[in-house]
Amino acid sequence: MDRDVLETKEIREELGRSVAYFRVNGDTAPHIARENNLMGYPTTILLDETGKKLIQIPGFIGKKDFKTVLAYLTGNHYKKMSLIDYLRKEGVGNRG
């Protein structure tokens, strides 16, 4: 996920502007893994500028889906609807 998604220029720029991403190694920081109920890796956690957890998604997220999640957060849609509702509204996962 690091190489394919997080290290791309467009994702890095967006992460630096609007949300915080942190990477946790459950072996070296088990207290953080416990506090966030991490059951597997990778798990993506995105925070707002105050450190409030906005979203937690287990498993690998591809670049296209990661960009959709960022649009959900940066557009402040999370204040009005769930991620599932946003994805439905955007037609993500619909089969024509």
NUBATI-734622 format. One line per field, with one value per atom (N, C-alpha, C, CB): chain; residue number from 1; y, x, z negated; atom name; residue in one letter. Coordinates in nm, 2 decimals. Atoms other than C-alpha are relative to their C-alpha. Last residue first. Glycine has a CB too. Layout:
<nodes>
cadena: (A, ...)
num: (NUM, ...)
py: (Y, ...)
px: (X, ...)
pz: (Z, ...)
atomo: (CA, ...)
residuo: (a, ...)
</nodes>
This chain:
<nodes>
cadena: (A, A, A, A, A, A, A, A, A, A, A, A, A, A, A, A, A, A, A, A, A, A, A, A, A, A, A, A, A, A, A, A, A, A, A, A, A, A, A, A, A, A, A, A, A, A, A, A, A, A, A, A, A, A, A, A, A, A, A, A, A, A, A, A, A, A, A, A, A, A, A, A, A, A, A, A, A, A, A, A, A, A, A, A, A, A, A, A, A, A, A, A, A, A, A, A, A, A, A, A, A, A, A, A, A, A, A, A, A, A, A, A, A, A, A, A, A, A, A, A, A, A, A, A, A, A, A, A, A, A, A, A, A, A, A, A, A, A, A, A, A, A, A, A, A, A, A, A, A, A, A, A, A, A, A, A, A, A, A, A, A, A, A, A, A, A, A, A, A, A, A, A, A, A, A, A, A, A, A, A, A, A, A, A, A, A, A, A, A, A, A, A, A, A, A, A, A, A, A, A, A, A, A, A, A, A, A, A, A, A, A, A, A, A, A, A, A, A, A, A, A, A, A, A, A, A, A, A, A, A, A, A, A, A, A, A, A, A, A, A, A, A, A, A, A, A, A, A, A, A, A, A, A, A, A, A, A, A, A, A, A, A, A, A, A, A, A, A, A, A, A, A, A, A, A, A, A, A, A, A, A, A, A, A, A, A, A, A, A, A, A, A, A, A, A, A, A, A, A, A, A, A, A, A, A, A, A, A, A, A, A, A, A, A, A, A, A, A, A, A, A, A, A, A, A, A, A, A, A, A, A, A, A, A, A, A, A, A, A, A, A, A, A, A, A, A, A, A, A, A, A, A, A, A, A, A, A, A, A, A, A, A, A, A, A, A, A, A, A, A, A, A, A, A, A, A, A, A, A, A, A, A, A, A)
num: (96, 96, 96, 96, 95, 95, 95, 95, 94, 94, 94, 94, 93, 93, 93, 93, 92, 92, 92, 92, 91, 91, 91, 91, 90, 90, 90, 90, 89, 89, 89, 89, 88, 88, 88, 88, 87, 87, 87, 87, 86, 86, 86, 86, 85, 85, 85, 85, 84, 84, 84, 84, 83, 83, 83, 83, 82, 82, 82, 82, 81, 81, 81, 81, 80, 80, 80, 80, 79, 79, 79, 79, 78, 78, 78, 78, 77, 77, 77, 77, 76, 76, 76, 76, 75, 75, 75, 75, 74, 74, 74, 74, 73, 73, 73, 73, 72, 72, 72, 72, 71, 71, 71, 71, 70, 70, 70, 70, 69, 69, 69, 69, 68, 68, 68, 68, 67, 67, 67, 67, 66, 66, 66, 66, 65, 65, 65, 65, 64, 64, 64, 64, 63, 63, 63, 63, 62, 62, 62, 62, 61, 61, 61, 61, 60, 60, 60, 60, 59, 59, 59, 59, 58, 58, 58, 58, 57, 57, 57, 57, 56, 56, 56, 56, 55, 55, 55, 55, 54, 54, 54, 54, 53, 53, 53, 53, 52, 52, 52, 52, 51, 51, 51, 51, 50, 50, 50, 50, 49, 49, 49, 49, 48, 48, 48, 48, 47, 47, 47, 47, 46, 46, 46, 46, 45, 45, 45, 45, 44, 44, 44, 44, 43, 43, 43, 43, 42, 42, 42, 42, 41, 41, 41, 41, 40, 40, 40, 40, 39, 39, 39, 39, 38, 38, 38, 38, 37, 37, 37, 37, 36, 36, 36, 36, 35, 35, 35, 35, 34, 34, 34, 34, 33, 33, 33, 33, 32, 32, 32, 32, 31, 31, 31, 31, 30, 30, 30, 30, 29, 29, 29, 29, 28, 28, 28, 28, 27, 27, 27, 27, 26, 26, 26, 26, 25, 25, 25, 25, 24, 24, 24, 24, 23, 23, 23, 23, 22, 22, 22, 22, 21, 21, 21, 21, 20, 20, 20, 20, 19, 19, 19, 19, 18, 18, 18, 18, 17, 17, 17, 17, 16, 16, 16, 16, 15, 15, 15, 15, 14, 14, 14, 14, 13, 13, 13, 13, 12, 12, 12, 12, 11, 11, 11, 11, 10, 10, 10, 10, 9, 9, 9, 9, 8, 8, 8, 8, 7, 7, 7, 7, 6, 6, 6, 6, 5, 5, 5, 5, 4, 4, 4, 4, 3, 3, 3, 3, 2, 2, 2, 2, 1, 1, 1, 1)
py: (-0.06, -0.07, -0.08, 0.02, 0.07, -0.25, 0.04, -0.16, 0.03, -0.02, -0.07, 0.13, 0.14, -0.05, -0.03, -0.02, 0.09, 0.33, -0.14, 0.05, 0.11, 0.51, -0.10, 0.05, -0.02, 0.84, -0.12, 0.01, -0.13, 0.84, 0.02, 0.12, 0.02, 0.48, 0.12, -0.04, 0.09, 0.56, -0.04, -0.13, -0.08, 0.85, -0.08, 0.06, -0.08, 0.64, 0.08, 0.09, 0.09, 0.38, 0.08, -0.11, 0.04, 0.65, -0.09, -0.06, 0.10, 0.78, -0.03, -0.14, 0.13, 1.11, -0.10, -0.01, 0.01, 1.47, -0.14, 0.08, -0.08, 1.55, -0.02, 0.15, 0.08, 1.28, 0.06, -0.03, 0.08, 1.47, -0.08, -0.09, -0.01, 1.73, -0.08, 0.14, -0.07, 1.75, 0.02, -0.07, -0.13, 1.66, 0.09, 0.01, -0.07, 1.35, 0.15, -0.06, 0.00, 1.20, 0.08, -0.15, -0.09, 1.31, 0.01, -0.04, -0.13, 1.13, 0.11, 0.03, -0.02, 0.81, 0.15, -0.10, -0.02, 0.84, 0.02, -0.13, -0.14, 0.89, 0.03, 0.02, -0.09, 0.58, 0.14, -0.02, 0.00, 0.38, 0.10, -0.14, -0.06, 0.48, 0.01, -0.08, -0.15, 0.42, 0.06, 0.02, -0.04, 0.07, 0.15, -0.07, -0.09, 0.02, 0.04, 0.12, -0.08, -0.28, 0.08, -0.09, 0.06, -0.40, 0.09, -0.07, 0.12, -0.25, -0.04, -0.11, 0.10, 0.10, -0.11, 0.06, 0.12, 0.35, -0.11, -0.04, 0.12, 0.70, -0.11, 0.02, -0.02, 1.04, -0.13, 0.10, 0.11, 0.99, 0.02, -0.14, 0.09, 1.32, -0.10, 0.09, 0.14, 1.44, -0.08, 0.01, 0.01, 1.81, -0.13, 0.04, -0.08, 1.85, 0.00, 0.14, -0.14, 1.56, 0.08, 0.06, -0.09, 1.20, 0.14, 0.00, -0.14, 0.91, 0.09, 0.03, -0.09, 0.55, 0.14, -0.02, -0.14, 0.28, 0.08, 0.04, -0.07, -0.07, 0.15, -0.03, -0.13, -0.28, 0.04, 0.10, -0.10, -0.50, -0.02, 0.00, 0.04, -0.68, 0.11, -0.08, 0.15, -0.67, -0.05, -0.05, 0.05, -0.31, -0.15, 0.06, 0.13, -0.22, -0.05, 0.01, -0.01, 0.14, -0.13, 0.06, -0.12, 0.15, 0.02, 0.13, 0.04, -0.21, 0.12, -0.03, 0.10, -0.12, -0.04, -0.13, -0.07, 0.19, -0.09, 0.07, -0.08, -0.01, 0.08, 0.10, 0.08, -0.27, 0.08, -0.12, -0.09, -0.02, -0.07, 0.13, -0.10, -0.22, 0.10, 0.07, 0.07, -0.54, 0.10, -0.07, 0.06, -0.35, -0.07, -0.09, 0.14, -0.14, -0.06, 0.00, 0.06, 0.17, -0.14, -0.01, 0.15, 0.40, -0.06, -0.02, 0.06, 0.74, -0.15, 0.04, 0.14, 0.95, -0.05, -0.05, 0.06, 1.31, -0.16, 0.04, 0.10, 1.49, -0.06, -0.12, 0.00, 1.80, -0.10, -0.03, -0.12, 1.94, -0.02, 0.03, -0.11, 1.68, 0.12, 0.04, 0.04, 1.39, 0.12, -0.13, -0.01, 1.56, -0.03, -0.09, -0.14, 1.62, 0.02, 0.06, -0.07, 1.26, 0.15, -0.01, 0.04, 1.12, 0.07, -0.15, -0.06, 1.32, -0.04, -0.04, -0.14, 1.24, 0.06, 0.07, -0.07, 0.87, 0.15, -0.06, -0.07, 0.73, 0.07, -0.10, -0.11, 0.65, 0.07, -0.06, -0.10, 0.44, 0.12, -0.06, -0.01, 0.18, 0.12, -0.12, -0.04, 0.22, 0.03, -0.12, -0.12, 0.24, 0.04, -0.03, -0.12, 0.00, 0.12, 0.00)
px: (0.09, -2.44, -0.11, 0.07, -0.02, -2.28, -0.11, 0.00, 0.12, -2.27, 0.04, -0.08, 0.04, -1.96, -0.13, -0.02, -0.11, -1.91, -0.05, 0.10, 0.01, -2.21, 0.11, -0.01, -0.10, -2.11, -0.01, 0.13, 0.03, -2.43, 0.09, 0.01, 0.12, -2.37, -0.04, -0.12, -0.04, -2.01, -0.12, 0.06, -0.07, -2.14, 0.04, 0.13, 0.10, -2.40, 0.07, -0.08, 0.08, -2.13, -0.11, -0.08, -0.08, -1.90, -0.08, 0.13, -0.10, -2.17, 0.08, -0.07, 0.04, -2.34, 0.11, -0.05, 0.14, -2.35, -0.05, -0.02, 0.09, -2.03, -0.14, 0.04, 0.01, -1.84, -0.09, 0.14, 0.12, -1.92, -0.02, 0.01, 0.08, -1.66, -0.13, -0.03, 0.13, -1.54, -0.09, -0.07, -0.04, -1.19, -0.12, 0.11, -0.05, -1.32, 0.02, 0.12, 0.11, -1.54, 0.04, -0.02, 0.10, -1.28, -0.12, -0.05, -0.05, -1.01, -0.10, 0.13, 0.01, -1.22, 0.05, 0.09, 0.14, -1.26, -0.02, -0.08, 0.04, -0.89, -0.14, 0.03, -0.06, -0.82, -0.04, 0.15, 0.08, -1.06, 0.05, -0.02, 0.13, -0.87, -0.10, -0.07, -0.02, -0.53, -0.14, 0.10, -0.06, -0.62, 0.00, -0.06, 0.09, -0.71, 0.08, -0.05, -0.06, -0.56, -0.10, 0.08, -0.04, -0.73, 0.06, -0.12, -0.09, -0.92, 0.03, -0.05, 0.03, -1.07, 0.10, -0.01, -0.09, -1.08, -0.04, 0.01, 0.04, -1.23, 0.11, -0.01, 0.11, -1.24, -0.05, 0.04, 0.01, -1.03, -0.12, 0.00, 0.12, -0.99, -0.01, -0.13, -0.04, -0.63, -0.12, 0.07, 0.00, -0.72, 0.04, -0.13, -0.11, -0.63, 0.01, -0.01, 0.01, -0.85, 0.11, -0.14, 0.04, -0.75, -0.01, 0.11, -0.02, -0.73, -0.06, -0.06, 0.07, -0.68, 0.03, 0.04, -0.02, -0.60, -0.08, -0.04, 0.13, -0.56, 0.03, -0.04, 0.00, -0.28, -0.15, 0.04, -0.08, -0.27, -0.01, 0.14, -0.08, -0.51, 0.07, -0.09, 0.01, -0.72, 0.09, -0.14, -0.05, -0.66, 0.01, 0.14, 0.06, -0.89, 0.05, -0.15, 0.08, -0.77, -0.06, 0.09, 0.09, -0.65, -0.09, 0.09, 0.11, -0.51, -0.10, 0.05, 0.08, -0.30, -0.12, 0.08, 0.08, -0.18, -0.09, 0.10, 0.10, -0.07, -0.09, 0.06, 0.12, 0.10, -0.11, 0.03, 0.09, 0.35, -0.14, -0.03, -0.08, 0.65, -0.09, 0.09, -0.10, 0.46, 0.08, 0.09, 0.06, 0.15, 0.10, -0.11, -0.05, 0.35, -0.05, 0.15, -0.02, 0.13, 0.06, -0.12, -0.03, 0.13, 0.04, 0.11, -0.11, -0.03, 0.01, -0.01, -0.01, -0.23, 0.11, 0.02, -0.13, -0.33, -0.02, 0.03, 0.02, -0.60, 0.14, -0.09, 0.13, -0.63, -0.02, -0.09, 0.09, -0.32, -0.11, -0.05, -0.07, -0.04, -0.09, 0.12, -0.02, -0.27, 0.06, 0.08, 0.13, -0.37, 0.01, -0.10, 0.04, -0.01, -0.13, 0.00, -0.08, 0.09, -0.04, 0.15, 0.05, -0.20, 0.08, 0.01, 0.14, -0.12, -0.05, -0.09, -0.01, 0.26, -0.14, 0.05, 0.03, 0.22, -0.01, -0.13, -0.12, 0.39, -0.02, 0.12, -0.04, 0.07, 0.12, 0.03, 0.10, -0.09, 0.06, -0.11, 0.11, 0.12, -0.09, -0.07, -0.05, 0.44, -0.11, 0.09, -0.09, 0.29, 0.04, 0.12, 0.08, 0.00, 0.09, -0.09)
pz: (-0.10, 1.46, 0.03, 0.12, -0.13, 1.17, 0.09, -0.02, -0.07, 0.87, 0.13, 0.03, 0.03, 0.65, 0.08, -0.14, 0.01, 0.63, -0.03, -0.11, -0.09, 0.76, -0.01, 0.14, -0.11, 0.60, 0.10, -0.06, -0.07, 0.38, 0.13, -0.09, -0.08, 0.29, 0.08, -0.09, -0.10, 0.18, 0.09, -0.05, -0.10, -0.02, 0.12, -0.06, -0.07, -0.19, 0.11, -0.10, -0.09, -0.28, 0.08, -0.09, -0.11, -0.41, 0.10, -0.04, 0.02, -0.64, 0.13, -0.05, -0.04, -0.58, -0.03, 0.14, -0.04, -0.67, 0.02, 0.12, 0.09, -0.86, 0.02, 0.00, 0.12, -0.67, -0.11, -0.05, -0.01, -0.35, -0.13, 0.12, 0.12, -0.46, 0.01, -0.04, -0.04, -0.10, -0.12, 0.11, -0.03, -0.23, 0.04, 0.11, 0.12, -0.40, 0.03, -0.05, 0.11, -0.13, -0.12, -0.04, -0.05, 0.14, -0.10, 0.14, 0.03, -0.07, 0.05, 0.08, 0.14, -0.07, -0.04, -0.08, 0.03, 0.30, -0.14, 0.04, -0.05, 0.35, -0.03, 0.15, 0.10, 0.14, 0.03, -0.01, 0.12, 0.36, -0.11, -0.06, -0.04, 0.67, -0.12, 0.12, -0.02, 0.51, 0.03, 0.11, -0.13, 0.38, 0.01, 0.12, -0.07, 0.01, 0.13, -0.08, -0.11, -0.16, 0.07, 0.10, -0.13, -0.47, 0.09, 0.06, 0.00, -0.76, 0.14, -0.09, -0.10, -0.73, -0.01, 0.14, 0.01, -1.01, 0.09, -0.15, -0.06, -0.96, -0.03, 0.15, -0.09, -1.11, 0.06, 0.11, -0.10, -1.42, 0.09, -0.06, 0.01, -1.59, 0.11, 0.00, 0.05, -1.60, -0.01, -0.12, 0.14, -1.58, -0.06, -0.06, 0.04, -1.21, -0.16, 0.05, -0.04, -1.12, -0.06, -0.04, 0.11, -1.14, 0.05, -0.11, -0.04, -0.90, -0.10, 0.14, 0.09, -1.00, 0.04, -0.15, -0.03, -0.74, -0.10, 0.14, 0.04, -0.87, 0.02, -0.14, 0.04, -0.70, -0.05, 0.11, -0.06, -0.89, 0.15, -0.05, -0.11, -1.10, 0.06, 0.10, 0.00, -1.42, 0.11, 0.02, -0.13, -1.51, -0.01, 0.02, -0.03, -1.80, 0.13, 0.00, -0.12, -1.80, 0.05, 0.11, 0.01, -2.16, 0.12, -0.02, 0.09, -2.12, -0.01, -0.14, -0.07, -1.81, -0.09, 0.03, -0.10, -1.99, 0.08, 0.10, 0.07, -2.29, 0.10, -0.10, 0.03, -2.08, -0.07, -0.08, 0.07, -1.94, -0.03, 0.09, 0.07, -1.82, -0.08, 0.09, 0.08, -1.71, -0.09, 0.09, 0.12, -1.61, -0.08, 0.04, 0.00, -1.36, -0.13, 0.01, 0.13, -1.32, 0.03, -0.09, -0.02, -1.02, -0.14, 0.11, 0.08, -1.06, 0.02, -0.14, -0.01, -0.82, -0.09, 0.15, 0.04, -0.88, 0.01, -0.15, 0.10, -0.68, -0.04, 0.05, 0.06, -0.47, -0.12, 0.10, 0.01, -0.32, -0.09, 0.14, 0.07, -0.37, -0.02, 0.07, 0.14, -0.28, -0.08, -0.02, 0.06, 0.04, -0.15, 0.07, 0.01, 0.14, -0.07, 0.15, 0.10, 0.06, -0.02, 0.04, 0.13, 0.26, -0.11, -0.02, 0.02, 0.57, -0.14, 0.11, 0.02, 0.55, -0.03, 0.12, -0.12, 0.51, -0.03, 0.07, -0.05, 0.20, 0.13, 0.01, 0.09, 0.02, 0.05, -0.14, 0.03, 0.30, -0.08, -0.09, -0.11, 0.48, -0.03, 0.01, -0.13, 0.27, 0.10, 0.05, 0.00, -0.07, 0.14, -0.09, 0.00, 0.00, 0.00, -0.12)
atomo: (N, CA, C, CB, N, CA, C, CB, N, CA, C, CB, N, CA, C, CB, N, CA, C, CB, N, CA, C, CB, N, CA, C, CB, N, CA, C, CB, N, CA, C, CB, N, CA, C, CB, N, CA, C, CB, N, CA, C, CB, N, CA, C, CB, N, CA, C, CB, N, CA, C, CB, N, CA, C, CB, N, CA, C, CB, N, CA, C, CB, N, CA, C, CB, N, CA, C, CB, N, CA, C, CB, N, CA, C, CB, N, CA, C, CB, N, CA, C, CB, N, CA, C, CB, N, CA, C, CB, N, CA, C, CB, N, CA, C, CB, N, CA, C, CB, N, CA, C, CB, N, CA, C, CB, N, CA, C, CB, N, CA, C, CB, N, CA, C, CB, N, CA, C, CB, N, CA, C, CB, N, CA, C, CB, N, CA, C, CB, N, CA, C, CB, N, CA, C, CB, N, CA, C, CB, N, CA, C, CB, N, CA, C, CB, N, CA, C, CB, N, CA, C, CB, N, CA, C, CB, N, CA, C, CB, N, CA, C, CB, N, CA, C, CB, N, CA, C, CB, N, CA, C, CB, N, CA, C, CB, N, CA, C, CB, N, CA, C, CB, N, CA, C, CB, N, CA, C, CB, N, CA, C, CB, N, CA, C, CB, N, CA, C, CB, N, CA, C, CB, N, CA, C, CB, N, CA, C, CB, N, CA, C, CB, N, CA, C, CB, N, CA, C, CB, N, CA, C, CB, N, CA, C, CB, N, CA, C, CB, N, CA, C, CB, N, CA, C, CB, N, CA, C, CB, N, CA, C, CB, N, CA, C, CB, N, CA, C, CB, N, CA, C, CB, N, CA, C, CB, N, CA, C, CB, N, CA, C, CB, N, CA, C, CB, N, CA, C, CB, N, CA, C, CB, N, CA, C, CB, N, CA, C, CB, N, CA, C, CB, N, CA, C, CB, N, CA, C, CB, N, CA, C, CB, N, CA, C, CB, N, CA, C, CB, N, CA, C, CB, N, CA, C, CB, N, CA, C, CB, N, CA, C, CB, N, CA, C, CB, N, CA, C, CB, N, CA, C, CB)
residuo: (g, g, g, g, r, r, r, r, n, n, n, n, g, g, g, g, v, v, v, v, g, g, g, g, e, e, e, e, k, k, k, k, r, r, r, r, l, l, l, l, y, y, y, y, d, d, d, d, i, i, i, i, l, l, l, l, s, s, s, s, m, m, m, m, k, k, k, k, k, k, k, k, y, y, y, y, h, h, h, h, n, n, n, n, g, g, g, g, t, t, t, t, l, l, l, l, y, y, y, y, a, a, a, a, l, l, l, l, v, v, v, v, t, t, t, t, k, k, k, k, f, f, f, f, d, d, d, d, k, k, k, k, k, k, k, k, g, g, g, g, i, i, i, i, f, f, f, f, g, g, g, g, p, p, p, p, i, i, i, i, q, q, q, q, i, i, i, i, l, l, l, l, k, k, k, k, k, k, k, k, g, g, g, g, t, t, t, t, e, e, e, e, d, d, d, d, l, l, l, l, l, l, l, l, i, i, i, i, t, t, t, t, t, t, t, t, p, p, p, p, y, y, y, y, g, g, g, g, m, m, m, m, l, l, l, l, n, n, n, n, n, n, n, n, e, e, e, e, r, r, r, r, a, a, a, a, i, i, i, i, h, h, h, h, p, p, p, p, a, a, a, a, t, t, t, t, d, d, d, d, g, g, g, g, n, n, n, n, v, v, v, v, r, r, r, r, f, f, f, f, y, y, y, y, a, a, a, a, v, v, v, v, s, s, s, s, r, r, r, r, g, g, g, g, l, l, l, l, e, e, e, e, e, e, e, e, r, r, r, r, i, i, i, i, e, e, e, e, k, k, k, k, t, t, t, t, e, e, e, e, l, l, l, l, v, v, v, v, d, d, d, d, r, r, r, r, d, d, d, d, m, m, m, m)
</nodes>
